[in-house]
């Protein structure tokens, strides 16, 4: 099932992925009434074909999918660098499964029949996170290739002199690059930098890369 978008200019996008047409229809009705754009799908492949990266969006995902279960979908999206926030729905959830999902970055893990207020609260939290990711991506795009290299090494725990030796430059030059990248990303500490790298996926890229 891939119905046309329920379009509202400027509205936030919510993708729905559930193999139950009745559930999709109910979720779409609720979210549309709250002013969201909604795109419903019953298969992972249909969702991936339609998903547009770079647009702040949230995914409401059923755990029990026929082709890939929800946890596998989450893992695949992470491997592919698609960092869309996910709200899980399940008809038979368990505490270990919900803990696993949340640890992997899910916004929430809700049990069907889902409470409307809980779902809307989770979707709004997901869209807020998506907006933060989009703003971070814009800031990351301002970094030079050398600044991205330095950032990878800093996040990996390297000292300035170690980074300088690895990149074949002076320690003072590394300090300048660090100061500039922190300014461009509007960050104050290494801890903030590590979190930014995790959000952007930079921490998964090889150190040798630019």
C-alpha positions, 0 to 999 in steps of 0.5 A: 500500500502506497497511497499519495502523500497527504500534502500540507505545504511546509508540514513535517513528514511522517513515514509509516511502515506497517503491514496492517492496512487497517493500522496504517489507515488509522495512523494516517488519519490521526497524524493528518488531522494533527497537520503532518504530511504522511506517507504509508507503506506496507513493505521496507522496499517501498519505503526505501524507494520513496524516502528522501534523505535530507528532509527532516522526517520521522518513521513510525515502524511496526516491529513485526514486518514480513520481509525484515522485522523492525529491529532489522530495518533499524539496523539496515538504516543505520548501516546505510547512513539513514539517520531517520528517527524511529518510533516503534510500534508492537503488538507484543513487545518485551522489555529486552526488545524495547531496551535494545531499540532505545539503545540503538537510538529509537525515540520510543517503543509503544505497544498497540493499541497505541494511545494517541497522545503517546504516539503524537508526543513521540512523533513530535520528539522524533521530528525535533531530533530530525530538525537537530540532525538537519541543522548539524548536517548543514554545519558539518557541510561547512567543514573543510576536508582537513577539519573533518580529518582532524575531527575524526582523530579528536573523536577517536581520542588522539592528542594534538601532537598525535594528530599532527604526526599522523597528518604530517603537520604541526601541532599549532596547525592542528590547534587552529583546525580544532578551534575553527571546527568547534566554532563552525559547529558551535560546540564548547567541549570534546564531549559535545564534539563526540555527540555531534560525530555520533549524530552525523555518522562521522564516528563510523568513517575511517580515520584515513578518510577525508 
